[in-house]
Amino acid sequence: MMRIKTPYIVLLLLFVVLGVYYPTIFAPINSIDDKKIVTRLINTEHFSLTNIIRRYPSSPYYRPLTSASFIADKYLWGLEPSFMHLENILLHACNVVILFFISRRFFRYYAIENDLPAFSAALLFALHPVNTEAVNWISGRTDVLAGTFILLSLALLLRSLKEGEGLSGGLAALAFLTGCFAKEVAFFFFPIALIIFVSFDNTGAAKVLSLRAAIAKRTFILLAYIAAAGLYLFMRRLPFNKTTSITTYIANEVETHTATFPEVMRIGLKALGFYAKKLFIPWPLNFSIISISDYYLAAGTIVVLCCAYFLYRRDVLSVFFLASASFIAPALLVAVTGVAWTPLAERYLYIPSATFSIGIVYLVLISAGKLKSYQAILPFAAVVVFSTAAYTTTERNIIWQDNLTLFQDTVEKSKGFSLANNDLAIALIEHGRQKEGYELLISNRADSGQAKAGAFVDMNRAVALDSQGDVEGARTLLYNTLHFQKKVDPMILQRLIKISSSRLEKTHDRKKQRELRLELIDLYTQLHSIQPDAYNYYRIGQVYLFMKDKREARDYFARAYKSAPDDAFYKLPAKKLSEMPVGR
């Protein structure tokens, strides 16, 4: 490897990534989150810079760069799934190459001129099976894209510290800021950058500098990172972004789950131990991880003690493992709050696996140097590790190639998980197996204690009942779901509106028609209170018009005209209808 020129090493890494992830190009749009993204993009005709940097209402997420990449998908290749998947693969390939150069710089700091260790670290990251979810899932682009800029920031920071270049330091801070706009987890690179800032002298050695000496030597770089972090926090709090802050959102979720502090600590430590194990032993791979053994509590405790030790040491090995732990930290909040569709997920390990790959290769290298008797078996062990990783990753990519095989695998590994059953049913229906799909939807039951999952599952159960002709059963199910919800889900209201509208079209009983129209008015009013939209006013006006209550109809058409965007298709009709004569 030492004799191979750098361009050929890069080409080899690209060949490996493209070869292993080739099946992913033929994967469809995933029914979880991907369809929402595509539907929203299709239904949005105009995009502006303000809309891109705006946070969605009631959402704690602020990811304008990722949003911009999806908008680019619409205009560049019409949201074609193959190209969207290819984009994820190319981003991953880019990250692998950046990691190679980071690794080589680190190893050369320690007079290791052979490129084999750096190649090994990049290859491990390229083939690590835990990364398949982030790369295969279009919605997982948040992690892959954030990883690109975090690795760029790390590479530029190391160059700046080594060469004493202010420009590289400024670009490193800019890359850090850009990564934050892809996903919030990138912000957790800030403390790692500070640790690196005070842990390495200009030779790259693990010589801990005093904070005063570090600041004196690297004031510009430090200020650049602080400015980037401050600008990111400021952007999240711009006037049009003042919705739900991430801290408020998490605090509300913790309160909703009524978990005590010891319980929160127990869940967090278990999740930490589980994720640490996944970096070393990724099997079994699963798209929905809903429960883990209590034995991971001990593993999590050990990881915390190791982090404390690494923080004390702050040598090269410590920095990489601390970086992995830092990037895992946001995933622990998800495990505690349950804000995502599963409390634990492999995609959260995408960025941690990058720094882990460098750290573990360095650890093996120095261990082999001390234990020379094991050097002979090291090449054999490397072949076994990389071959196993390549086989597992390829197999996993083939499973991701079809939603049916993916959710069959998911249901098998997470038995009884209602959300996985729901999407398996959708996949069955899409494959023409309607009877099996609708039977699974109707028999599916929401998991206890998961209100959000319950609303979603019940809505799809209602769709199945409705499609089978049991309209009353669907309606009753949805109203029961609303009754037990602490917070009304707009999806349920929208489905009830559709059912009531369908019933209204089929009935000729005037008394029943009036009851259904009053019900529609109530549903539209509830929906508007949750998701304000001028079109709700327009639809209420239409209902009143059919009831021959022109006075109320005019009032709601006037509200619709006043509140509607200028390009709304109903704005002009609303204006005309708001001016219709009422009569006596």
Secondary structure, DSSP 4 states (H G I P E B T S, - for coil): -TTS-HHHHHHHHHHHHHHHSGGGGG----TTTHHHHHHHHHH-----HHHHHSPPTT-----HHHHHHHHHHHHHHTT-HHHHHHHHHHHHHHHHHHHHHHHHHHHHHTT---SHHHHHHHHHHHH-GGGHHHHHSGGGHHHHHHHHHHHHHHHHHHHHHHHT-HHHHHHHHHHHHHHHTT-GGGGGHHHHHHHHHHH--TT----PPPHHHHHHH-HHHHHHHHHHHHHHHHHHTSGGG-S--HHHHHHHHHHHTT--HHHHHHHHHHHHHHHHHHHH--PSP-S-B----TTHHHHHHHHHHHHHHHHHH-SHHHHHHHHHHHHHHHHHHHHHH--SSSSB-GGGGHHHHHHHHHHHHHHHHHHHHH-GGGGGGHHHHHHHHHHHHHHHHHHHHHHTTSHHHHHHHHHHHSTT-HHHHHHHHHHHHHTT-HHHHHHHHHH--PPTT-HHHHHHHHHHHHHHHHHTT-HHHHHHHHHHHHHH-SS--HHHHHHHHHHHHHHHHH---HHHHHHHHHHHHHHHHHHHHHS--HHHHHHHHHHHHHTT-HHHHHHHHHHHHHHS-TT-TTHHHHHHHHTS----
